[in-house]
Amino acid sequence: MAQWQMPAGDNPVRTAVRFPMKLAIRLQTDQGEMEAMTENISANGLLFVGEELPPIEARIEFTIAMPSAVMGTDKDVTIHCIGRVVRHYLQGGQKKAAAVIDEYFLKA
């Protein structure tokens, strides 16, 4: 069962710059595939919205195409990420989850 929390504001420990980006992603989880939409992404994690969310501490995998403008490259950069969900909350009627990215790999 989801543990819904209200966000506590900015996290003073957060050090990575967050990029507000709405990108569709397909999460691979032990519960199966889940569709979601990112709200923001950093080198350390992401915030995403979905009708169905993986449980807290669930392992997730996803591949995302980061826009060239954000990456400072000529072409979009595809990144495969492995992480875990660290919290859920409900905001404006939307189910949101924050995840930490533990590993990532650039794909050619």
DSSP file (Angstrom, degrees, kcal/mol; ACC not computed):
  #  RESIDUE AA STRUCTURE BP1 BP2  ACC     N-H-->O    O-->H-N    N-H-->O    O-->H-N    TCO  KAPPA ALPHA  PHI   PSI    X-CA   Y-CA   Z-CA
    1    1 A M              0   0    0      0, 0.0     2,-0.0     0, 0.0     0, 0.0   0.000 360.0 360.0 360.0 139.4    0.0    0.0    0.0
    2    2 A A        -     0   0    0     53,-0.1     2,-0.7     1,-0.1    87,-0.0  -0.340 360.0-143.6 -68.4 144.4    1.3    3.5   -0.9
    3    3 A Q        -     0   0    0     -2,-0.0    85,-0.6     2,-0.0     2,-0.3  -0.895  22.3-157.3-108.0  98.7    2.5    5.8    1.8
    4    4 A W  E     +a   88   0A   0     -2,-0.7     2,-0.3    85,-0.1    85,-0.2  -0.622  17.2 171.7 -86.0 133.5    1.4    9.2    0.7
    5    5 A Q  E     -a   89   0A   0     83,-0.8    85,-0.6    -2,-0.3     3,-0.0  -0.940  33.5-117.8-133.0 154.6    3.3   12.2    2.1
    6    6 A M        -     0   0    0     -2,-0.3    85,-0.1    83,-0.2    82,-0.0  -0.758  45.1 -99.4 -87.4 142.3    3.2   15.9    1.3
    7    7 A P        -     0   0    0      0, 0.0     3,-0.1     0, 0.0    -1,-0.1  -0.342  23.7-143.2 -62.2 143.3    6.5   17.2    0.0
    8    8 A A        -     0   0    0      1,-0.4     2,-0.1    -3,-0.0    -2,-0.0   0.174  45.1-106.3 -94.2  17.6    8.5   19.0    2.7
    9    9 A G  S    S-     0   0    0      2,-0.1    -1,-0.4     0, 0.0     2,-0.1  -0.482  74.7  -4.8  89.4-165.6    9.8   21.7    0.4
   10   10 A D        -     0   0    0     -2,-0.1     3,-0.0    -3,-0.1     0, 0.0  -0.356  68.8-127.7 -66.8 142.1   13.4   21.9   -0.9
   11   11 A N    >   -     0   0    0      1,-0.1     3,-1.3    -2,-0.1    -1,-0.1  -0.819   9.8-153.1 -91.0 116.0   15.8   19.3    0.5
   12   12 A P  T 3  S+     0   0    0      0, 0.0    -1,-0.1     0, 0.0    -2,-0.0   0.706  95.1  57.5 -64.7 -18.2   18.9   21.1    1.9
   13   13 A V  T 3  S+     0   0    0     -3,-0.0     2,-0.1     2,-0.0    -3,-0.0   0.698  79.4 108.9 -83.2 -20.3   21.0   18.0    1.2
   14   14 A R    <   +     0   0    0     -3,-1.3    -4,-0.0     1,-0.2     3,-0.0  -0.378  36.1 166.3 -62.1 126.3   20.1   18.0   -2.6
   15   15 A T        +     0   0    0     -2,-0.1     2,-0.2     2,-0.1    -1,-0.2   0.621  43.1  89.6-116.5 -20.9   23.2   19.0   -4.5
   16   16 A A  S    S-     0   0    0      1,-0.1     2,-0.3    26,-0.0    -2,-0.0  -0.565  80.5-112.1 -84.1 143.6   22.4   18.1   -8.1
   17   17 A V        -     0   0    0     -2,-0.2     2,-0.4     1,-0.0    26,-0.4  -0.544  30.6-139.8 -70.6 133.1   20.7   20.6  -10.4
   18   18 A R        -     0   0    0     -2,-0.3    24,-0.2    24,-0.1    28,-0.1  -0.823   7.4-152.1 -98.2 134.8   17.2   19.5  -11.3
   19   19 A F  E     -B   41   0A   0     22,-3.3    22,-2.0    -2,-0.4     2,-0.8  -0.926  16.0-133.2-105.7 118.7   15.9   20.0  -14.9
   20   20 A P  E     +B   40   0A   0      0, 0.0     2,-0.4     0, 0.0    20,-0.3  -0.600  45.6 155.2 -72.4 109.1   12.1   20.5  -15.2
   21   21 A M        -     0   0    0     -2,-0.8     2,-0.9    18,-0.8    -2,-0.1  -0.993  38.5-151.3-141.4 130.4   11.3   18.1  -18.1
   22   22 A K        +     0   0    0     -2,-0.4     2,-0.4    15,-0.1    17,-0.1  -0.865  35.4 156.4-102.1 101.8    8.1   16.3  -19.0
   23   23 A L        -     0   0    0     -2,-0.9    15,-2.7    15,-0.1     2,-0.3  -0.988  42.5-120.4-128.1 134.9    9.2   13.1  -20.8
   24   24 A A  E     -C   37   0A   0     -2,-0.4     2,-0.3    13,-0.2    13,-0.2  -0.551  37.6-179.8 -71.5 134.8    7.2    9.9  -21.1
   25   25 A I  E     -C   36   0A   0     11,-2.6    11,-2.4    -2,-0.3     2,-0.6  -0.962  26.0-142.6-134.5 154.8    9.0    6.9  -19.6
   26   26 A R  E     -C   35   0A   0     37,-0.3    37,-0.4    -2,-0.3     2,-0.4  -0.970  22.6-150.1-116.3 113.7    8.3    3.2  -19.3
   27   27 A L  E     -C   34   0A   0      7,-3.2     7,-2.1    -2,-0.6     2,-0.6  -0.680   2.1-148.3 -87.0 133.8    9.5    1.8  -16.0
   28   28 A Q  E     +CD  33  61A   0     33,-3.1    33,-1.5    -2,-0.4     2,-0.3  -0.911  33.3 160.7 -98.0 122.5   10.6   -1.8  -15.7
   29   29 A T  E >   -C   32   0A   0      3,-1.2     3,-1.5    -2,-0.6    31,-0.1  -0.834  57.6-102.2-134.6 171.3    9.8   -3.1  -12.2
   30   30 A D  T 3  S+     0   0    0     29,-0.5     3,-0.1    -2,-0.3    30,-0.1   0.726 124.6  56.5 -65.2 -21.0    9.3   -6.4  -10.4
   31   31 A Q  T 3  S-     0   0    0      1,-0.4    -1,-0.3     3,-0.0     2,-0.2   0.447 122.8-101.0 -88.4  -1.8    5.6   -5.7  -10.7
   32   32 A G  E <   -C   29   0A   0     -3,-1.5    -3,-1.2     2,-0.1    -1,-0.4  -0.675  62.6 -25.9 112.4-170.0    5.8   -5.3  -14.5
   33   33 A E  E     -C   28   0A   0     -2,-0.2     2,-0.4    -5,-0.2    -5,-0.2  -0.561  56.3-171.5 -81.9 144.2    6.0   -2.3  -16.8
   34   34 A M  E     -C   27   0A   0     -7,-2.1    -7,-3.2    -2,-0.2     2,-0.3  -0.999  17.4-134.9-136.6 138.4    4.5    1.0  -15.8
   35   35 A E  E     +C   26   0A   0     -2,-0.4    17,-0.4    -9,-0.2    16,-0.3  -0.723  35.0 160.3 -90.4 141.2    3.9    4.2  -17.8
   36   36 A A  E     -C   25   0A   0    -11,-2.4   -11,-2.6    -2,-0.3     2,-0.4  -0.941  33.4-131.6-151.1 171.2    4.9    7.5  -16.2
   37   37 A M  E     -CE  24  49A   0     12,-2.4    12,-2.7    -2,-0.3   -13,-0.2  -0.999  25.9-127.7-130.1 128.1    5.8   11.1  -17.0
   38   38 A T  E     - E   0  48A   0    -15,-2.7    10,-0.3    -2,-0.4   -15,-0.1  -0.422  19.4-175.3 -72.3 150.6    8.8   12.8  -15.6
   39   39 A E  E    S-     0   0A   0      8,-3.3   -18,-0.8     1,-0.5     2,-0.3   0.682  73.4  -7.7-107.9 -43.0    8.4   16.1  -13.8
   40   40 A N  E     -BE  20  47A   0      7,-1.3     7,-2.5   -20,-0.3    -1,-0.5  -0.989  61.2-159.3-153.5 156.8   12.1   16.8  -13.2
   41   41 A I  E     +BE  19  46A   0    -22,-2.0   -22,-3.3    -2,-0.3     2,-0.3  -0.988  10.7 172.4-137.7 142.2   15.4   15.0  -13.6
   42   42 A S        -     0   0    0      3,-3.0     3,-0.2    -2,-0.3   -24,-0.1  -0.820  51.4 -95.3-134.3 178.9   18.9   15.4  -12.1
   43   43 A A  S    S+     0   0    0    -26,-0.4     3,-0.1    -2,-0.3   -25,-0.1   0.748 125.5  43.1 -66.0 -22.5   22.1   13.3  -12.2
   44   44 A N  S    S-     0   0    0      1,-0.2    57,-3.2    56,-0.1     2,-0.3   0.645 124.6 -36.4 -99.6 -17.9   21.0   11.7   -8.9
   45   45 A G  E     - F   0 100A   0     55,-0.3    -3,-3.0    -3,-0.2     2,-0.3  -0.970  50.0-115.4-178.7-170.6   17.3   11.1   -9.4
   46   46 A L  E     -EF  41  99A   0     53,-2.0    53,-2.7    -2,-0.3     2,-0.4  -0.987  10.2-137.0-152.0 158.6   13.9   12.0  -10.8
   47   47 A L  E     +EF  40  98A   0     -7,-2.5    -8,-3.3    -2,-0.3    -7,-1.3  -0.981  33.4 177.5-115.1 130.6   10.4   12.9   -9.9
   48   48 A F  E     -EF  38  97A   0     49,-2.7    49,-2.7    -2,-0.4     2,-0.4  -0.939  22.0-142.8-137.8 160.2    7.7   11.2  -11.9
   49   49 A V  E     +EF  37  96A   0    -12,-2.7   -12,-2.4    -2,-0.3     2,-0.3  -0.922  28.5 153.8-120.0 141.6    3.9   11.1  -12.1
   50   50 A G        -     0   0    0     45,-1.7    45,-0.3    -2,-0.4   -14,-0.1  -0.983  51.2-123.8-163.2 156.5    1.8    8.0  -12.9
   51   51 A E  S    S+     0   0    0    -16,-0.3     2,-0.4    -2,-0.3    -1,-0.1   0.871 110.2  32.4 -67.1 -36.6   -1.6    6.4  -12.4
   52   52 A E  S    S-     0   0    0    -17,-0.4    -1,-0.2    -3,-0.1    -3,-0.0  -0.978  79.1-166.7-121.9 134.2    0.2    3.4  -11.0
   53   53 A L        -     0   0    0     -2,-0.4     3,-0.1    -3,-0.1    43,-0.0  -0.935  24.7-112.2-122.8 144.3    3.5    3.8   -9.0
   54   54 A P        -     0   0    0      0, 0.0     3,-0.1     0, 0.0     4,-0.1  -0.384  48.2 -94.9 -65.5 152.4    6.0    1.2   -8.0
   55   55 A P    >   -     0   0    0      0, 0.0     3,-2.1     0, 0.0    30,-0.3  -0.227  50.4 -81.8 -65.1 158.8    6.2    0.6   -4.2
   56   56 A I  T 3  S+     0   0    0      1,-0.3    30,-0.2    30,-0.1     3,-0.1  -0.402 120.9  21.7 -59.9 137.8    8.7    2.5   -2.0
   57   57 A E  T 3  S+     0   0    0     28,-3.0    -1,-0.3     1,-0.3     2,-0.1   0.373  91.3 143.5  77.7   1.6   12.1    0.7   -2.2
   58   58 A A    <   -     0   0    0     -3,-2.1    27,-2.0    27,-0.1     2,-0.3  -0.457  53.7-120.6 -68.8 141.4   11.1   -0.9   -5.5
   59   59 A R  E     - G   0  84A   0     25,-0.2   -29,-0.5    -2,-0.1     2,-0.3  -0.658  35.1-171.0 -78.9 136.0   13.9   -1.3   -8.0
   60   60 A I  E     - G   0  83A   0     23,-2.4    23,-2.7    -2,-0.3     2,-0.4  -0.950  13.6-169.0-129.5 151.4   13.2    0.4  -11.3
   61   61 A E  E     +DG  28  82A   0    -33,-1.5   -33,-3.1    -2,-0.3     2,-0.3  -0.993  17.0 157.4-134.3 143.0   14.9    0.5  -14.7
   62   62 A F  E     - G   0  81A   0     19,-2.0    19,-3.4    -2,-0.4     2,-0.4  -0.984  31.2-137.1-159.0 157.2   14.2    2.9  -17.6
   63   63 A T  E     - G   0  80A   0    -37,-0.4     2,-0.4    -2,-0.3   -37,-0.3  -0.968  25.7-176.1-118.3 136.3   15.7    4.3  -20.7
   64   64 A I  E     - G   0  79A   0     15,-2.6    15,-2.9    -2,-0.4     2,-0.8  -0.987  25.2-136.1-136.9 141.7   15.3    8.0  -21.4
   65   65 A A  E     - G   0  78A   0     -2,-0.4    13,-0.3    13,-0.2    11,-0.1  -0.869  23.4-152.2 -97.2 109.5   16.4   10.2  -24.3
   66   66 A M  E     - G   0  77A   0     11,-3.4    11,-2.4    -2,-0.8     5,-0.1  -0.696  25.8-109.7 -83.0 128.7   17.8   13.4  -22.9
   67   67 A P    >>  -     0   0    0      0, 0.0     4,-2.0     0, 0.0     3,-0.9  -0.258  18.4-125.4 -60.6 142.3   17.3   16.4  -25.2
   68   68 A S  H 3>>S+     0   0    0      1,-0.3     4,-1.9     2,-0.2     5,-1.6   0.832 108.9  60.8 -57.2 -35.2   20.5   17.7  -26.8
   69   69 A A  H 345S+     0   0    0      1,-0.2    -1,-0.3     2,-0.2     5,-0.0   0.862 108.9  42.5 -62.5 -35.8   19.7   21.2  -25.6
   70   70 A V  H <45S+     0   0    0     -3,-0.9    -1,-0.2     1,-0.2    -2,-0.2   0.873 118.7  44.2 -76.0 -38.2   19.9   20.0  -22.0
   71   71 A M  H  <5S-     0   0    0     -4,-2.0    -2,-0.2     2,-0.1    -1,-0.2   0.633 104.5-125.9 -84.1 -14.6   22.9   17.8  -22.5
   72   72 A G  T  <5 +     0   0    0     -4,-1.9     2,-0.2     1,-0.3    -3,-0.2   0.844  69.1 121.3  72.4  33.3   24.9   20.4  -24.5
   73   73 A T  S   <S-     0   0    0     -5,-1.6    -1,-0.3     2,-0.1    -2,-0.1  -0.723  75.3-115.1-122.1 171.7   25.4   18.0  -27.4
   74   74 A D  S    S+     0   0    0     -2,-0.2     2,-0.3    -3,-0.1    -6,-0.1   0.796  99.6  32.2 -75.8 -29.5   24.5   17.9  -31.1
   75   75 A K  S    S-     0   0    0     -7,-0.1    -2,-0.1    -8,-0.1    -4,-0.1  -0.857  96.9 -88.1-125.8 159.3   22.2   14.9  -30.7
   76   76 A D        -     0   0    0     -2,-0.3     2,-0.5     1,-0.1    -2,-0.1  -0.318  43.1-132.4 -58.5 150.2   19.9   13.6  -28.0
   77   77 A V  E     -G   66   0A   0    -11,-2.4   -11,-3.4    -4,-0.1     2,-0.5  -0.945  10.3-146.0-113.3 124.8   21.6   11.3  -25.5
   78   78 A T  E     -GH  65 107A   0     29,-0.7    29,-3.1    -2,-0.5     2,-0.4  -0.781  19.3-173.8 -92.3 129.0   20.0    8.0  -24.6
   79   79 A I  E     -GH  64 106A   0    -15,-2.9   -15,-2.6    -2,-0.5     2,-0.5  -0.983  16.8-151.3-127.9 130.3   20.6    6.9  -21.0
   80   80 A H  E     -GH  63 105A   0     25,-2.9    25,-2.4    -2,-0.4     2,-0.3  -0.894  24.4-166.4 -99.4 126.5   19.7    3.6  -19.4
   81   81 A C  E     -GH  62 104A   0    -19,-3.4   -19,-2.0    -2,-0.5     2,-0.4  -0.877  18.4-166.7-120.2 146.1   19.1    4.1  -15.6
   82   82 A I  E     +GH  61 103A   0     21,-2.6    21,-2.2    -2,-0.3    20,-1.9  -1.000  34.1 127.5-126.3 129.3   18.7    1.7  -12.7
   83   83 A G  E     -GH  60 101A   0    -23,-2.7   -23,-2.4    -2,-0.4     2,-0.3  -0.770  44.4-108.2-156.4-159.8   17.4    3.1   -9.4
   84   84 A R  E     -GH  59 100A   0     16,-2.0    16,-2.5   -25,-0.3     2,-0.3  -0.996  28.4-107.9-151.5 148.0   14.9    2.8   -6.6
   85   85 A V  E     + H   0  99A   0    -27,-2.0   -28,-3.0   -30,-0.3    14,-0.3  -0.608  31.3 177.1 -77.9 131.2   11.8    4.6   -5.4
   86   86 A V  E     +     0   0A   0     12,-3.0     2,-0.3    -2,-0.3    13,-0.2   0.644  59.5   0.6-111.8 -20.5   12.4    6.5   -2.2
   87   87 A R  E     - H   0  98A   0     11,-1.4    11,-2.5   -32,-0.1    -1,-0.3  -0.986  50.7-151.0-164.1 158.0    9.1    8.2   -1.6
   88   88 A H  E     +aH   4  97A   0    -85,-0.6   -83,-0.8    -2,-0.3     2,-0.3  -0.904  20.0 167.2-121.5 152.8    5.5    8.8   -2.8
   89   89 A Y  E     -aH   5  96A   0      7,-2.2     7,-2.9    -2,-0.3     2,-0.5  -0.972  30.7-125.3-159.8 163.9    3.2   11.8   -2.3
   90   90 A L  E     + H   0  95A   0    -85,-0.6     2,-0.4    -2,-0.3     5,-0.2  -0.939  31.6 169.6-111.4 126.2    0.0   13.2   -3.6
   91   91 A Q  E >   - H   0  94A   0      3,-2.3     3,-2.0    -2,-0.5    -2,-0.1  -0.974  68.5 -12.0-142.7 123.9    0.0   16.7   -5.0
   92   92 A G  T 3  S-     0   0    0     -2,-0.4     3,-0.1     1,-0.3    -1,-0.1   0.826 127.3 -56.5  58.5  32.0   -2.8   18.5   -6.9
   93   93 A G  T 3  S+     0   0    0      1,-0.3     2,-0.4     0, 0.0    -1,-0.3   0.492 113.0 120.6  78.8   2.9   -4.6   15.1   -7.2
   94   94 A Q  E <   - H   0  91A   0     -3,-2.0    -3,-2.3   -45,-0.0     2,-0.6  -0.830  63.5-130.2-103.8 139.0   -1.5   13.6   -8.9
   95   95 A K  E     - H   0  90A   0     -2,-0.4   -45,-1.7   -45,-0.3     2,-0.3  -0.768  34.8-175.7 -83.8 122.0    0.3   10.5   -7.6
   96   96 A K  E     -FH  49  89A   0     -7,-2.9    -7,-2.2    -2,-0.6     2,-0.4  -0.898  12.3-169.2-123.4 149.7    4.0   11.4   -7.6
   97   97 A A  E     -FH  48  88A   0    -49,-2.7   -49,-2.7    -2,-0.3     2,-0.4  -0.995  11.1-148.4-136.8 143.5    7.1    9.3   -6.8
   98   98 A A  E     -FH  47  87A   0    -11,-2.5   -12,-3.0    -2,-0.4   -11,-1.4  -0.913  19.3-171.8-108.7 138.5   10.7   10.3   -6.3
   99   99 A A  E     -FH  46  85A   0    -53,-2.7   -53,-2.0    -2,-0.4     2,-0.4  -0.973  19.1-135.3-132.1 146.7   13.5    7.9   -7.2
  100  100 A V  E     -FH  45  84A   0    -16,-2.5   -16,-2.0    -2,-0.4     2,-0.7  -0.816  19.7-135.1 -94.4 137.0   17.2    7.8   -6.7
  101  101 A I  E     + H   0  83A   0    -57,-3.2   -18,-0.3    -2,-0.4     3,-0.1  -0.861  25.7 175.6 -93.6 115.7   19.3    6.8   -9.7
  102  102 A D  E     +     0   0A   0    -20,-1.9     2,-0.3    -2,-0.7   -19,-0.2   0.816  67.0   9.3 -88.7 -34.5   22.0    4.3   -8.5
  103  103 A E  E     - H   0  82A   0    -21,-2.2   -21,-2.6     2,-0.0     2,-0.3  -0.991  62.4-177.8-143.7 148.7   23.5    3.5  -11.9
  104  104 A Y  E     - H   0  81A   0     -2,-0.3     2,-0.4   -23,-0.2   -23,-0.2  -0.994   7.4-161.9-148.8 152.7   23.3    4.8  -15.4
  105  105 A F  E     - H   0  80A   0    -25,-2.4   -25,-2.9    -2,-0.3     2,-0.3  -0.998  19.8-130.0-134.2 129.5   24.8    3.9  -18.8
  106  106 A L  E     - H   0  79A   0     -2,-0.4     2,-0.4   -27,-0.2   -27,-0.2  -0.618  24.9-148.5 -76.3 137.0   25.1    6.1  -21.9
  107  107 A K  E       H   0  78A   0    -29,-3.1   -29,-0.7    -2,-0.3    -1,-0.0  -0.909 360.0 360.0-110.9 136.1   23.8    4.3  -25.0
  108  108 A A              0   0    0     -2,-0.4    -1,-0.1   -31,-0.1   -29,-0.1   0.447 360.0 360.0 -82.0 360.0   25.2    4.9  -28.4
